[in-house]
Amino acid sequence: MANAKIKIDEAVSADIIDGKTRLILAGEQLFAKNGINGASMREIATKAGQGNHAAVQYHFGSREGLVRAIFDYRMDQMETARGAMLHLARIGDRLKDARTILEIILLPQLDLQDADGNHSYASFLSQYLLQSRSPEFGDFGGSEPPNLTLALRLMRERVDYLPPYVAQRRLISVSLMFLNILMRHHGTDESAFGESFQDALEDTMEQIVDGMCMPLRLRPT
């Protein structure tokens, strides 16, 4: 009887985890399509196959809680890739190279696709970043996975000549540049743009490095 109860509890726990994940993925898709404030909690619950229309509030407490959960869920998914990239950078003595660090921060997002093969996370993250108001470098209001945290610390050390609020502003700006190229080009007919996605990505990464690392030039007062 005890073993049976354990199995039942495990099944219930797995169902709860699966249900939360479905809500996270449904929220990501609908937020990407309709805006973070444009999708109702009822719509998200329905898309996730939840009969209880209060499922979002039950699991996440609020819309803001779901937004943070989406961000944290995707950040955790990218941790393994970032760890492998950090390892290679360490072996190659490239942990101070700006292009390498920015690739560690940005490129794992290429592999994040929703059930329809779209980059809904890129659209969601664009909206998330546009709402960020923190002046602290790398602070986006979510969790701090260790590999991402390390990559952000390396980037901050690389641009230590910038005030933290400038470095944060630039980090958001270059992230939006990357997300734009991902949403606009990836998975589409290359003939519509006159260049391949890889060519567009390479050019964008060069712009990102320059934009992140250029010296701060202020007009004299």
Buried (B, 14 or more C-beta within 10 A) or exposed (E): EEEEEEEEEEEEEEEEEEBBEBBBBBBBBBBBEEEBEEBBBEBBBBBBEBEEBEBBBEBBEEBEEBBBBBBBBBBEBBBEBBBEBBEEBEEEEBBEBBBBBBBBBBBBBBEBBBEEEBBBBBBBBBBBBEEBEEEEBBBBEBBEBEBBBBBBEBBBEBBEEBEBEBBBBBBBEBBBBBBBBBBEBBEEEEEEEEEEBEEBBEEBBEBBBEBBBEEEEEEEE
